[in-house]
Amino acid sequence: MLRAWWKSLTSPRLDLTLSIHSGLTTRIVGRPGAILDDAELAELVDKLRQVAARTLSAGELTYGVFSGDRQRLASTIITLIADTATGQPIAFNALALMETDIDGDRQEVMHLGLVMVDPGVRGKGLSGVLYGLTVLILFLRGGLRTRWISNVTQVPAVVGMVCETFSDAFPSPDPGTRQSFTHLSLARQIMRRHRAVFGVGPEAGFDEARSVITNAYTGGSDDLKKTFAEAAKHREERYNAFCAGLLDYGRGDDVLQLARIDLPAARRYLIGQLPRGSLPAVAGAGLFLLLQRLILPVLHWLDTGRSFGTLRPAKDSKA
């Protein structure tokens, strides 16, 4: 056991298994296309397809993780929830990492990605885990540094969750909400470079001022299109009214939300979105990841054979 923990502590790989709900196991795999062998990757993708087959009433998805493309999966974080007793997958989130330029620096925006839950287990509070847990884990692994997230949806419940959980969300019905230059810049970059991440074709339009993607369901995500009546509603009516007024559901519009994960957002997620019984498991994982963040630099510094940026440049191989 100690050997396994030590390996996890010193490994740059993200592959965590947590018990968030009773009887369920949550596995978070970072960049599976880069760290899993062919058989492991095929097994993981098959589990995602199993959930999709039970979720969609007709049709199939042809974009993103369902393609099984190793390169695409190398920039994806998979959160998979399975029945502990049977191993049957019941829900997943495929969070995509998108390279962008923010204030002259190359940074990865975390796209909340596709979430699917087996209809037989809906209503058990899995959405909060699927949408936010991976973002929280990456925030901890990143040393609590603020990171941007994006979300593309037409579902009022999800729009409200993003507004309530994350910081500086736009667009939002909250008073005082404004579109900053960073919001606009990121939206432009995402629409220019990363449409394939969320299955939006080149013919879809983009209303920059409102951050709305028009005619969005033509790039492989066609079977996800919903009417307003079909879309899950938020408990607060203002989010439902906001989406009804902002989006043309007949045409197939989506909202492109941008927000930040920071310490206040992490606190809101832990208190408001995560099931109460999950807190001990997440707290333990969070402590472990913070220790990893603190200890690894020390281990790397003590290893005199390893370069350490400008403090210890790489040795000339000819020396």
JOVENSUL-V182887 format. One record per residue. N is the residue number from 0. RES is the residue in three letters. PHI is phi as a letter, one per 30 degrees, with the letter a starting at -180 (NA if undefined). Layout:
n: <N & N>
res: <RES & RES>
phi: <PHI & PHI>
//
This chain:
n: <0 & 1 & 2 & 3 & 4 & 5 & 6 & 7 & 8 & 9 & 10 & 11 & 12 & 13 & 14 & 15 & 16 & 17 & 18 & 19 & 20 & 21 & 22 & 23 & 24 & 25 & 26 & 27 & 28 & 29 & 30 & 31 & 32 & 33 & 34 & 35 & 36 & 37 & 38 & 39 & 40 & 41 & 42 & 43 & 44 & 45 & 46 & 47 & 48 & 49 & 50 & 51 & 52 & 53 & 54 & 55 & 56 & 57 & 58 & 59 & 60 & 61 & 62 & 63 & 64 & 65 & 66 & 67 & 68 & 69 & 70 & 71 & 72 & 73 & 74 & 75 & 76 & 77 & 78 & 79 & 80 & 81 & 82 & 83 & 84 & 85 & 86 & 87 & 88 & 89 & 90 & 91 & 92 & 93 & 94 & 95 & 96 & 97 & 98 & 99 & 100 & 101 & 102 & 103 & 104 & 105 & 106 & 107 & 108 & 109 & 110 & 111 & 112 & 113 & 114 & 115 & 116 & 117 & 118 & 119 & 120 & 121 & 122 & 123 & 124 & 125 & 126 & 127 & 128 & 129 & 130 & 131 & 132 & 133 & 134 & 135 & 136 & 137 & 138 & 139 & 140 & 141 & 142 & 143 & 144 & 145 & 146 & 147 & 148 & 149 & 150 & 151 & 152 & 153 & 154 & 155 & 156 & 157 & 158 & 159 & 160 & 161 & 162 & 163 & 164 & 165 & 166 & 167 & 168 & 169 & 170 & 171 & 172 & 173 & 174 & 175 & 176 & 177 & 178 & 179 & 180 & 181 & 182 & 183 & 184 & 185 & 186 & 187 & 188 & 189 & 190 & 191 & 192 & 193 & 194 & 195 & 196 & 197 & 198 & 199 & 200 & 201 & 202 & 203 & 204 & 205 & 206 & 207 & 208 & 209 & 210 & 211 & 212 & 213 & 214 & 215 & 216 & 217 & 218 & 219 & 220 & 221 & 222 & 223 & 224 & 225 & 226 & 227 & 228 & 229 & 230 & 231 & 232 & 233 & 234 & 235 & 236 & 237 & 238 & 239 & 240 & 241 & 242 & 243 & 244 & 245 & 246 & 247 & 248 & 249 & 250 & 251 & 252 & 253 & 254 & 255 & 256 & 257 & 258 & 259 & 260 & 261 & 262 & 263 & 264 & 265 & 266 & 267 & 268 & 269 & 270 & 271 & 272 & 273 & 274 & 275 & 276 & 277 & 278 & 279 & 280 & 281 & 282 & 283 & 284 & 285 & 286 & 287 & 288 & 289 & 290 & 291 & 292 & 293 & 294 & 295 & 296 & 297 & 298 & 299 & 300 & 301 & 302 & 303 & 304 & 305 & 306 & 307 & 308 & 309 & 310 & 311 & 312 & 313 & 314 & 315 & 316 & 317 & 318>
res: <MET & LEU & ARG & ALA & TRP & TRP & LYS & SER & LEU & THR & SER & PRO & ARG & LEU & ASP & LEU & THR & LEU & SER & ILE & HIS & SER & GLY & LEU & THR & THR & ARG & ILE & VAL & GLY & ARG & PRO & GLY & ALA & ILE & LEU & ASP & ASP & ALA & GLU & LEU & ALA & GLU & LEU & VAL & ASP & LYS & LEU & ARG & GLN & VAL & ALA & ALA & ARG & THR & LEU & SER & ALA & GLY & GLU & LEU & THR & TYR & GLY & VAL & PHE & SER & GLY & ASP & ARG & GLN & ARG & LEU & ALA & SER & THR & ILE & ILE & THR & LEU & ILE & ALA & ASP & THR & ALA & THR & GLY & GLN & PRO & ILE & ALA & PHE & ASN & ALA & LEU & ALA & LEU & MET & GLU & THR & ASP & ILE & ASP & GLY & ASP & ARG & GLN & GLU & VAL & MET & HIS & LEU & GLY & LEU & VAL & MET & VAL & ASP & PRO & GLY & VAL & ARG & GLY & LYS & GLY & LEU & SER & GLY & VAL & LEU & TYR & GLY & LEU & THR & VAL & LEU & ILE & LEU & PHE & LEU & ARG & GLY & GLY & LEU & ARG & THR & ARG & TRP & ILE & SER & ASN & VAL & THR & GLN & VAL & PRO & ALA & VAL & VAL & GLY & MET & VAL & CYS & GLU & THR & PHE & SER & ASP & ALA & PHE & PRO & SER & PRO & ASP & PRO & GLY & THR & ARG & GLN & SER & PHE & THR & HIS & LEU & SER & LEU & ALA & ARG & GLN & ILE & MET & ARG & ARG & HIS & ARG & ALA & VAL & PHE & GLY & VAL & GLY & PRO & GLU & ALA & GLY & PHE & ASP & GLU & ALA & ARG & SER & VAL & ILE & THR & ASN & ALA & TYR & THR & GLY & GLY & SER & ASP & ASP & LEU & LYS & LYS & THR & PHE & ALA & GLU & ALA & ALA & LYS & HIS & ARG & GLU & GLU & ARG & TYR & ASN & ALA & PHE & CYS & ALA & GLY & LEU & LEU & ASP & TYR & GLY & ARG & GLY & ASP & ASP & VAL & LEU & GLN & LEU & ALA & ARG & ILE & ASP & LEU & PRO & ALA & ALA & ARG & ARG & TYR & LEU & ILE & GLY & GLN & LEU & PRO & ARG & GLY & SER & LEU & PRO & ALA & VAL & ALA & GLY & ALA & GLY & LEU & PHE & LEU & LEU & LEU & GLN & ARG & LEU & ILE & LEU & PRO & VAL & LEU & HIS & TRP & LEU & ASP & THR & GLY & ARG & SER & PHE & GLY & THR & LEU & ARG & PRO & ALA & LYS & ASP & SER & LYS & ALA>
phi: <NA & d & d & d & d & d & d & d & d & c & c & d & d & c & a & c & b & b & c & d & c & d & i & b & c & c & c & c & c & d & h & e & d & c & c & c & d & e & d & d & d & d & d & d & d & d & d & d & d & d & d & d & d & d & c & d & d & a & i & a & c & b & c & i & d & d & d & i & d & d & d & d & d & d & b & b & c & c & c & b & c & b & d & d & d & c & i & d & d & b & a & a & b & c & d & c & c & c & d & b & c & b & h & i & c & d & b & c & c & c & d & e & i & d & c & b & b & e & e & d & b & d & i & c & i & d & d & d & d & d & d & c & d & d & d & d & d & d & d & d & d & d & i & i & d & e & b & d & b & b & a & b & a & b & c & e & d & d & e & d & d & d & d & d & c & c & c & h & d & b & d & a & d & d & e & i & d & b & c & d & d & d & e & d & d & d & d & d & d & d & d & d & c & b & e & d & d & c & i & c & d & d & d & d & c & b & c & d & d & c & h & c & c & c & h & d & c & b & c & j & c & e & d & c & d & b & d & d & d & d & d & d & c & d & d & c & d & d & d & d & d & d & d & d & d & d & c & c & d & d & d & j & d & b & c & c & c & b & a & b & c & b & d & d & d & d & d & d & d & d & d & c & c & d & e & e & d & d & e & e & d & d & d & d & d & d & d & d & d & d & d & e & d & d & d & e & e & d & d & d & d & d & d & d & d & c & d & b & i & d & d & b & d & d & d & d & d & d & d>
//
